[in-house]
């Protein structure tokens, strides 16, 4: 049984807690919270009238993979077998991709990069959504091996 995530102090959302925990390095939670809340402020400035929680929720929904491939060894050969992704893993992958691609943006502070990455995913574009499409394409290409699922 998985332990439920605590709600974050400002937005009272487990999704924001998950985002903060993914951004966090070396246990520096207050720094991670400052980055995430700063990114939310930038989102509010760039999209006036939009709630940062709704923007984040839709960005994560747009980046969630529905199906992925897993390597299975069958008789000495390794096949990429397409499998449906459990809901918890969908959320984890989407948040991780958004944070990783924000981190990979060089030459700008993390909070600006995170805000930009969230807004791009919100609009259905950007690196996290492209990654999801690649994962889906890979699963589609290996549909022939679906019978190795177990």
Residue, then its C-alpha position, 0 to 999 in steps of 0.5 A: x500500500x502506497x503512503x498518500x502524499x501530503x498536500x502542499x501548504x500553499x495550494x493544498x494539492x498533492x499534485x503540487x507536492x509531487x512537483x515540489x518533490x520532483x524538483x527537489x535536490x538533496x532534500x532542499x524542500x524549501x528551495x524546491x517550493x520557492x522554485x515551484x511557487x515562483x514558476x506559478x507566479x510567472x504562469x499567472x503573469x503570462x496567462x492572466x485569469x488562468x489558475x496555476x493549478x488548472x494550468x498545471x493539471x492540464x499540462x500534466x494531463x497532456x504529458x501523460x503517456x497512456x501506453x509504453x513499451x517494456x522489454x521482455x525476454x522470450x527465448x533468447x530474444x528481447x522484445x519491446x512489449x506495449x503495455x498500458x501505463x498504471x495511473x500512478x506511473x502516468x502521473x509520475x512520468x509526466x511530472x518527471x518529464x516536465x521537470x527534467x526538460x525544464x532542468x535541461x533548458x540552459x541559460x535561464x533560472x529553473x523557475x522560468x524554465x519550469x514555468x515555460x515547460x508547464x505552459x508549453x505542455x498546457x498548450x499541447x506542445x513542448x518537450x514533455x508532450x513530444x516525449x509522450x508522443x515518442x513513447x506512444x509511437x514506440x508502443x504503436x510500432x511494437x504492437x505485433x508483440x502485444x501477445x507477449x504481455x503477461 
